[in-house]
Amino acid sequence: MIRKNPHYSKLQASYLFANIAERVGKFQQENPDREIIKLGIGDVTLPLPPSIVQAFHDAVDDMATSAGFHGYGPEKGYPFLREAIAQAEFISRGTSITADDIFVSDGAKCDTGNFQELFAQNIQVAVPDPVYPVYVDTNVMAGRTGQWNDGRYEGLRYLEGNETNGYVPLPAADLKADLVYLCFPNNPTGVTATKEQLKVWVDWALENRSLILFDAAYVSFIRDENLPQTIFEIPGAEKCAVEFRSFSKNAGFTGTRCAYTIISDKCVIWDESGEEIPLKPLWSRRHTTKFNGVSYPVQKAAEAVFSPEGKKEVRELTDYYLENARLIKKGMEALGYSCIGGGNSPYIWVSGGMPSWDAFDLLLNKAGVVITPGEGFGKCGSGYFRISAFNDREKVNEAMERIALALK
Ligand code: MLT
């Protein structure tokens, strides 16, 4: 008899964004004439920039010729893309990361979700609260937690983000955890971490023989030059951290799919006999076994992100969404709501003054605007909601007008 993975029974009914899409779908069906503005899931709306589209087209044309045709590519990604990433994002910032440390994939969501497979079942996992739900749900599926109880999974350690710590939880002196997930600029709060704060985490991980999974999917929204652009700027991070990045939010690849994960040769974990072992060969084993690479045209398009023209265009895209974020924050503050995020991030975290699913229902019903309820990101998110800046300017302006009327 084929039987279910019992850990799936612990999961909440559906994944946060699937749940929201279902509610919005139902609302739209019941209100077919209502034009809904989506500031919920962080999905980009602007088209791919011209130089990236051109590289994409050229690569498709290559595929139509005998000389330029590409079948299975290298599982870790084509060297042309890994070299371009290493140079632009890591070597230029003085880190020790090289092209060999980069694994190209089809998404940071998949990589952050899959990475936990490499570790023993009985490790202690710590996640921030509020948190991107993928880190939690994938550990639940893997059986590393107990039951859902009062808004949390038993067995997981939650690192609370709140006004007191500026939503950047740091390790308490007694924190015992083997695996810690961090995300900066943060999803969902939009806050960023300073070099000093990341150093506290790296020093803690080195001392405790722990590993940090650092999600940097929103790094291209950082405008403050003093903020770290990669965890590998922190001395020692190459030994205790893995970084995840994506082309989704900066270059508009949410539908095109391309991302990468960075693991230094120096990064180590410990095996069942307590022997220190390098982490990179384990991910390489997993990646080459379960993944067959991102398509050649998509990798050529991603490479164009690092050309002088591509860099300029990507900067324009992220500037556009940051201006949306500024307008949203200004609008919510003018209505008397306290907000964080937005400055170096496409997300605004709003203290909503009501249960967060009530805020979701109110804004959907009265304003026809979709936001993300904070509770979906964890217990510390209750009473908050997240507004995404990913939409066209006219839609953002209209959404803010409608929100102002709905919340009056
Ligand atoms: C979000 O809205 O939190 C993100 O778009 C989700 C994702 O990138 O998977």
Residues whose N, C-alpha, C, O or C-beta is under 5 A from the ligand:
A	BS01	MLT	G40 I41 G42 D43 K109 N187
